[in-house]
Amino acid sequence: MLGYDSKILRRSQQMRCCFRIRGWGLVLLLVVTFWGFPAWAGDNWTTVAPGIEHLHRTTSGSQDYHVVLVDLTRPEIWLRATGPGENGQRTSEFAVSVGATVAINGDLWDADNWSAYEPLGLAVGDGWKWRNDTEVWSFFACDVNKHCWFNPWGSLVESNPRWFNAIGGMQDLLVIDGVPQSYSTAFYNERHPRTAVGLTEQGETLILLVVDGRRTGALGMTFAELTAVMMEFNAYNAINNDGGGSSTLFASGSVQNVPSDGAERTVANHLAVMVSDYTDPDCVGVENSRQCIDDTQMRTCTGGSNRGVGDCAFYGMTCEQDGLFAYCVDERCINGGQESFCLDETRIAICEDGVYREGDCAGYGLPCVEGFGTAWCYEEFYQAEPVDSSLETPIGGALTVVRGQQPAVVWFELENTGLATWKAGTTKLAPLPRDADSPVAGPDWLASDRIATVDADVAPGERGRFTFSLAPSAAGQYVLSMGLVEEGVTWFADPPAGGGPEDGVLEVQLTVEDPSSDDGGGLDDGGCNDGEAVVDATPNGDHATNEGGCGCRMVHTSRFRVQRYILGLMALLVLFSLFVRTSRRRRWL
């Protein structure tokens, strides 16, 4: 009972302690509620749908705004912007017409042609582009898989077939790569109703912000205030869209804010959040994607809904796929939909997502170069093609050596297929990983992380040879992978200055054996002198070398060990047989 009473005592002490802690916790809660952390008394959160949360926030006498957080990782959620022929609607009208769960207004439009409702910036809806980007406008665009881009004004972006939905915004972004932006323009420092779109760093949460203004209790926001709200909800990039009387949020079946015009305004375009309630069997696992289903046809899925099949063959094209995005490939893209190639010494054919276009490197004073199956404009271009080696193939092979013997000598011959001359002393063969010491370095290596250089300068079109030895200190298996480097300029595997080969194409698989105990002054098979390399035969007789100079047949020392082991075992068996026979004779006698 002593143990039991002790447990009861300890439990009662713990409970009293717990009551004391909870008592202080209650006091702390009251303090926090009335005087503590900065909380907004007017915060009202509602769940619009799984993965979509709506905050309506009011502050004392100055602000009234709405924040919608959308979980883009949920497969049933997808985005939908206004398509061609759908412009010129109120936000609620558009939302109802497409079955949206949430919708906001989009871009500004031309005041000189007000009734046309043509947005000023890029406009793509449901895969259809109907307005191009302009140099003086920013935009927010997403592909079918909900990977999104923010583009600031000041640069004209060519059409991208991956853009499945896009809306334009005012010139300057609110947040760029996690950094809040600050501007001195007078309009930015005035309070107005605002609409903004933001995205978290990993692209997992879409942030929609609609601010009421121009009325009592809702003054509107400056750019700085709008940015502060975006930063509060962890926006990594954010854009400002059309505001004023256009600012509208539709959610839960109705308009949630109070537009400053007193009634909802007709606007140029919109951005909607859609939620599917069914997943088509053909879209399971690829709910938001475009997939090739054969050589020419592709299927589009959004939110798990099967949007139908298109056929690239209608345009004389084939279907190609990159991840969850499929595209039609122009027949002129002879290397595939993502690879470029040189048309001549300066002209380049560029293929991106199957779209073909041409350019001229001469406009930059550069030649067109090819490597790794693609092409680009570059001048100092280093590239090599393996043509021969002392091993089985031009790119290397297997080699067996005896530890402590004379180092085995290996060579590789490569053709300069680039545009720059290789220089003896700067064009080098190096072990991998890059700039790491190698355990098989021979005495003639330039350094433990640099193997050899070419034996002479090698002009484009000519061949150069790298010769070196291998001298590992311990027996075992080694793989010497190599790369080429133009010291102080580039590795041959790194574009744009390098065009190949890739790191690791050149390789030696090295086996190092311990010397035999009875190797003494030579070998029975051919009479090699002690100290000469014993190398396993190279299959290609043209490349078989004997750096020792004795003309001996190349052998495996491990073969002698096996032979000695078998002979010893046979001797033991003979002795055992003689012993048995002798024992039997003695017993008989």
N, C-alpha and C positions, 0 to 999 in steps of 0.2 A: 504493500500500500504506500510505502514511502515514495517509490518512483511515481506512482499515480498521483499522489498529493503534490509532488514536485511539479508534475506536468500541469496540474490545475493551477498551482501558484503562478507558474510561468505564463500560462494562458491568460490569467486575470491581469497580470502585469502588462502583458502585451495589449490587452483590450483597453486598459486604462491609458496606456501610451497612445493607442490608436485613437481613442476618444479625444485626447489632448490635441493630437495632430489634426484630426478632422475639425476640431473646434477652431484652431488657428486657420485651417484651410478655409472655413466658412467666412472668418473675418477677412482673410486675404481676398476671397472671391468678392465680397462686398466692396472692399477697397478698390479692386480692379474695375468693378462694374461702374463705380461712381467717379473715381479719381485716377484710375491706372492707365492701362494701355490705350493708345488712341483708337477708339472704336467709333464707327459711324452709327449714330442712333437710328438713322433712316435706312439701314440696310435691310433689304427684303429679298431672300433667295428663294427661287422656285426651280423645280426640275421640269424642263419642257419635255424632255424625252431622255431615256438612258444615254448618258454621255453628253448631254446638253444642259448646262446650268445657266439660269438667268438671274442677274442681280439688278434690282432697282434701288438706286441709292439717292437719297436727298440729304442735303446739309442745311444747316440753319440759315435760311433766307437767301442762299446764293446759288446752289447747284441742284440740278435734277437730271440724272443721267442713268443710262442702262448699259450693262456689260453682259455679253453672252459668251460663255466659254464652251468651245466645241472640241470634243475628244476625237481627233482625226484618226486615231488608231483603231477605232471601232469599224469593222468592215461594212456594217449596214449604213454608215453615214457617208454621204458624198456631197460634192459641191456642184452648183449649177448657176452659171451666169446667163444673162440675157443673150439670146441668139438673134440672128437676122430676122427681121419682121416682128420681133417681140418688144422693140423699143417703143417709147411713148406711152407707157402705162404707169399707173400708181403702183407703189411697192406692194400693196396688199393685193391688187389685181393680178400682178405678175405671180406673186406667191400662190394664190389660189389656182391660177391657170396651170401651174406646173406641179402643184401638190407639195409645196415647200413647207417645212416645219418652222423655219426661221428665214427672214429675208431682210436685207437693208438696201437703201438706195446706193447707186454707184457713182458714175463719173459726171462731171460737168458737161454742158453742151454749148453749142455755138449760139451766143446771144443775138447775133445778127440774122440767124435763121432759126428762131426759137421754136417754131412749130414743127420743125423737122426732127427734133430730138436726136440729133447725131452726136454721139459722145466725142469729146476732144481727143481722147487717147485710145490706146489699144482696146479692142473689144473682141472677145472670143466667147462664144456660148455653146455649150454642149458639143464641142469639137469643131464648130464652124467659126472661122475668123471673118469678121465683117467690117472691122476698122483697123488700119495699120497703126503701129506705134509712131509717135512724133518725137522730135528731138527736144521739144520744150515741155514734155509731159512725162510723168512717172506712171508705173503700172504695177499691179499685183496679178500674177498668173500662176496657175496650177495645172499639172498634168492629170491624167485620168486616175493615177494612183495617189493623188493628193500630195505630191511633192511640189512645193511652191517656190516662186521667185519674187523678189522685190527689185524693181529696176528704177533708179533715180533718173531725173531728167538730165539733159546735156549730152546724151549719146543715143543715136538712132539704132535700135536693135532690129535686125532682120527677122522675118517670120520664122518661128520655130514650130515644127509639126507636133511637138510634144505639148504645146499649150492647148489644153482642153477647155479651160475657162479662164477669162481674164477681164479685169476692169481697170480703167485708168484712174489716176489720182492727181492731186495738185503737184506742182513742181518738186517741192522739197519733202523728203521723208521725215517722219517724226523720230524714228529710231533706226540706226544703221549698225548692224553687228553688235548689238548690246549697248551702244553708246547713244544717249539722248542728244538730239540735235538742238541747236540754238540759232535763232535768226533775228535780224533787226528790222525786217520789213514791217511797216506799220500795220498792215492787215493781220499779220501773224500775232501781233500784240493786242489786238482787239478781241473782245469777247463776242462770240457768235455761236449759234447752234452748229454742231459738228458731227461728222460721221467718220469713223476711222476703222482700219483693219490692221491687226497685228498677228504675229506668229511667234511662238516660243522657239528657243534655240534649236531644239531637235525636230522642230516642225510637227510636234505631236498635238499641240493645242492651238486652235484658231481663236482669236480674240476679236469680237465685234463690239464696237463702242459707239453709242448714239447719245449725243448731249442735247438736251433742250435748252432754249434760250429766248431772249427778247421778250421776257415776261417776268412778272414778280415771282420771286422764288426760284427763278431759273435764268441766270444772267448769261449763260453760255460760257465757253472757255477760250482762252488764248491757246496758241500752239504749245507754249510751255506747260500749261495746265493739262492739256490733252496728252502731252507726252508723259507727264508725271503719272497719270492714270494708267497708261500703257505700261510704264515701267513697274508700277505696283503689281500688275498681273503678269510680270516676267516676259514682256515682249522683247524679242531679240531684234526684230525688224518690224516697222509699222509705217503705214501710209495714211495720209489724210485724203478723204474723198470729198465729193460735193457736200456742202453744208447748207446753212441758212434754212429756208423753208423746205428744202429737199430732204433734210435729215429725218429719216423714218425707220422705225423698227417694227417689223411684223413678227409675232411669235404667239404660240398658243391660240392660233385662230383669229387674232385681231391685232390692230395697231396698238403698241404698248406705250409709245411716248405721245407727247402733245406737239405736233408740228407747229412751227411759229407762224405760219400763214393762217392758222385757225382751222385749216382743213388740209387733208393730205394732197400733196402736189404730184402732178404727172411728171415723171423724170425720164432721162435718156435710157438708163440701164440699171441693172440690179445684180446683187449677189445673194444666192439662196443656199440654205443648208437643207439637204434632203435626207430622209430616213426611209429605208426600204423595210418592208415587213415580210419579205419572202426572198429566199435565195434559190435561183434557178440551178438545177443540177449541173449545167455546163459552166456555172460560175463559182462553184464551191472551191474555196482555196485561192481563187483569183477574182475576188469580188469586185475589185476596182482595177481593171486592166484592159489591155488590148492584146489578144493572143492570136498568133498564126495557127490556123487549123489545117492548112495544107500549104502548098507552094505559092498560092496566090490569094487565098481567102483569110480574113481575120474576123474575130468576134470581139465585140466590145461589151464589157460588164461594168456597171456602176452600182455600188451598194449591193451587189448580188443579183441585180436585175439584168437579164439578158437583153441587150439593146439591139441585137441583130448582127448579121454577117455582111461584110462588104467584100468586094472582089477587086483586087488590084489588077487582075487581067483585063478589066474594062478599060484601063488606061495603058495596057501593054506593059505592065509592071509585075514584079514578083513580091511576095511577102517575106519580110525579115523581122526578127524579133530581138530586142535588147531588154532583158529582164521582163518586166510586166508591160512593156510597151512594144507594140508591133507597128510596122510602117511599110508603105509601098516603096519599092526601090526602083529608081529610074534605070532604064536599061543601059544608059551610058556609064553607070557606076560599075565598071568591070571588075573591081576588087571587092565589091560588096557595098552595102549602104552606109558604112562608117569610115571607109578608107579613101584617101586621095591618091592621085598619081600624077606624074609629070607628063604633059603633052609634048613638050620639047625641052630645050635647055632652060627656058625661063617660064613658060606657061604651065599652069597647074590646074588640074581638075579636082574640085573639092566635093566630096560627098559626105553629108551629115544627115543622119536619119532618113537616108534614101533620097534626099534632095540633091540634085546636081547643079553645080555652078562652076564657072571658070574664073581664074585670076591670072595676073602676070607679075611674076616676081621681079621682072625688070623695072617695074615702077618703083621698087625700093632699092634698085641697083644690086639685086641678088639673083643667083641662079636657083633653079628648082632642083631639089635633091629628093631621093627616095630611100627609105629604110623601114624595116619592121612592117612591111606591107602597106605603108602609106607614104605620103610625100609632104614636103614643106619647103619654104624659102629660107635658104641659109647659105653663107659664104664659106667660112672655115668649117668644112664638113669632113669628119673622120669616119671611115668605113673600111671593113676588111672582109675578105672571103677566104676561108681555109681551103688550100689546094693540095697540100701534101704534108706528111710527117714521117718520123722514123718508126711510128707505131702502126697499128692495123689500118687506121683510117686517117683521113686528113684532119679529123677533129680529135684524134688520140686513141687510146686503147689501154690494154692491160700490160703490166710489166712486173717481172719478179727479179729481185736482186738479193744478194747475200750481204748481210750487215758486216761492216768492217772491211769489205773488199773495195776495190777502186770504184768510185762513184759511176753510176750508169749515166751516159750522155743521151739526151733526147733533143730533137729539134722539130719545129713547126714552121711551115712555109705558108705565107698568106699573100694574097693579091690585094693591092691598094685599090679599092673600088670607090674611094671617096674623091674629094676635090683638093685636099691639102696634102702636101708632101710629108711623109714620115721622116723624122729626123733621128739619126743615130744619137742616143743619149737622152732623148725626150720621149720617143715613142716606145713604150715598154709593155712587156708581158708581166702580169702581176697575179699573185695568188688571191684566192677568195676565202673568207670575206675580205672586202676591200680594206687595205691599210692594216691588215693583221699579219703577225709573224707566222711563218709556216714551219712545221716541224720537219719537213723534208728538204730544207734549203741545202743546196750544194755549195762548195767553196767558191764557185765562180759567180754566184748570185750577186746582183748589184746591192741588195740589202735583203734582210729577212722578209720584207714585204714587197720586194720588187725582184722579179726573176731575171729578166734579160732585156736587152734592147736590140733593135735591128742591127745587122752587121754593117749596114751602110744606108745612106739616105735612099728613100724609096718614093719615086714620083708616082702620081696617079696612073694606074694601068700596069705598073711594074710589080714584081714580087720581092718580098723581103723575108729573111729567115731569122728566127729566134732560136738560139742554141744554148742549152743549159744542162747542168748535171743535178742528180738527186742523191742525197746522202743522209738518209734518216739515221738517228742514233740508236733507235730501238726497233726490235722485230715487231711485226704486226701488219695490219691492213691499213692502207692510207688511200685517200682520194684527193688528188690535187686538182681542184677546179680553178680555172684561170679566166681572166678578163684582160682586155687591152685598154691602155690609158695613154693619152697624150698629156704628159706631165704639165700641170699648171693650166691646162685648157679644158679637157673633158675626158670622161670615160667613153669608150666607143659605144657602150650600151645606153648612153644617156642622150636622147634628142633634146634640143634640135642640132647641137654640134656633133653628136654621135649618131651613126646609122647602123651600128651592129658590128660584129655579132653580139648577141646577148651575153651577159655574164654567165659563165659556166658551160658554154658550148664546147670550149677546149678543155679536155680532162685527161688525166692519167690515173688509172686504178693501179696502185702500187702494192705489191706484196714483198715484205722484207723478212728474210729467213735468217736464223742464226747459223753461223758456219758449223760444219761437221767437226767432230772431235778428232778425226784422223785425216783432216785435209792436208796436213803437213806441208810438203813443198810442192804439191801439185795434184792433178787429177789424173786417174787412169785413162779417162776417155778423151784423148786428144792431146794430152800433155801440156795443159795451160800452166804457166808459172804462177807461183803464189803471188797474191796481190792483184791479180787480174780480175775484172768483173765477171761474175757468173750470172748470166741473164737468160731467162726462159725464152725460148725461140719465138720470134715474131712470125706470125702466120704468113706474111707477105715476104717472100724471099728477097724481093728487090730492096727491102728496107732492113733486112737483117744486118746488124752491125756487130763488130767485135772490137771495142775500143782498146782491149788489152793487146791486140796485134798478134796473137799467137795462132789464129786460124783454127781454134778449137771448136768442137761441136758443143753447142749450148745445152746445158743439162740442168735438171732439178737436183739439188743436194738432198732433198727429202727422200728421193728414190733410194739412195744408198742406205738411209736409216731403215727403211722398210726391209731392204734386202738383208741387212745385218740382223734385224730382229727375227726374220724367218729362219736364217741359218742357225742362229743361237737356239731357237726353239727346237729345230730338228736335232741338234746335238744333244739337247737334254733328253729328248725322246729315245735316242740311241743308247745313251748311258742308262736310262731307266730300264730298257729292255734287257741289257746285259746283266744288270743287277738282279732282275727277276729270274733269269735263266740260271745264274750262279746259285741263287737261294734254293731253287728247285733241286739242283744236283746234290747239294749238301744234304737236303732232307732225304733224298733217295738213298744216298750212301749211309 
